[in-house]
Amino acid sequence: MFMSKIVLITGGSIGIGRATCFEFAKAGYRVVFSYYKDIEEARKVEEECIRYGAKDVFSYYLNLMEDDSIKKFASEVVGRFGKIDVLINNAGVIAWKRLEEQSFDEITSQVRVNLEGLIKITKIFLPYVREMIVNVSSGAGKVGFAELTAYCATKFGVRGFTQALAKELDNIKVVVVNPDMTQTRMTNFSGRPPEEVAKVIFNVVENKIRVSSGEDVDVWRYV
């Protein structure tokens, strides 16, 4: 019997992650996503995914700054689904301030969520991924911007991690998608609609945008 593919999206309850959940739901995927603060938003995303046509939906709490939370999340997902086809590392945080104005906690949260947590989630799910890993970086991972110093550092790191991991893996494609300004809480809802970014991510996974493992996909080149 044919089984729908399983996509796992971190940070799926809001913003780009939410739109990406919907994009894959419309294609009949089984959608798994993490949420952090708002369980009510997560429940709404679950309901919408079913309405859009997802064959199954599962959400679970994840705090990327805590190793125990990462392990618990992985245990729940693997226990329920076994393998997953696609891992999309989307969750992220930002502090729009000059470096001298950022607190140590703000710097730490950006590094631990955007880079360290992404690496750890990838490591823990690596034995269970069948096809592809998509890491969401940023245009700020290609060019440095004032007031985004720590954020830029993490997103440059995501791109470096992607390139290096691609050289280690023969049977799993690893790519990085770089959105520009997108209408999310992180940007005070300035920029392009998150649905446009989600469509690019989906097209990468479905091989409608052809890219080699380790390469960048810049959203602004495809919309």
Buried (B, 14 or more C-beta within 10 A) or exposed (E): EEEBBBBBBBBBBBBBBBBBBBBBBBBEBBBBBBBBEEEEBBEEBBEBBBEBBBBBBBBBBBBBBEEEBBEBBBEBBBEEBEEBBBBBBBBBBBBEBEEEEBEEEBBBBBBBBBBBBBBBBBEBBBEBBEBBBBBBBBBBBBEEEEBBBBBBBBBBBBBBBBBEBBEEBEEBBBBBBBBBBBBBEBBEEEBBBBBBBBBBBBBBBEEEBEBEBBBBBBBBEBE
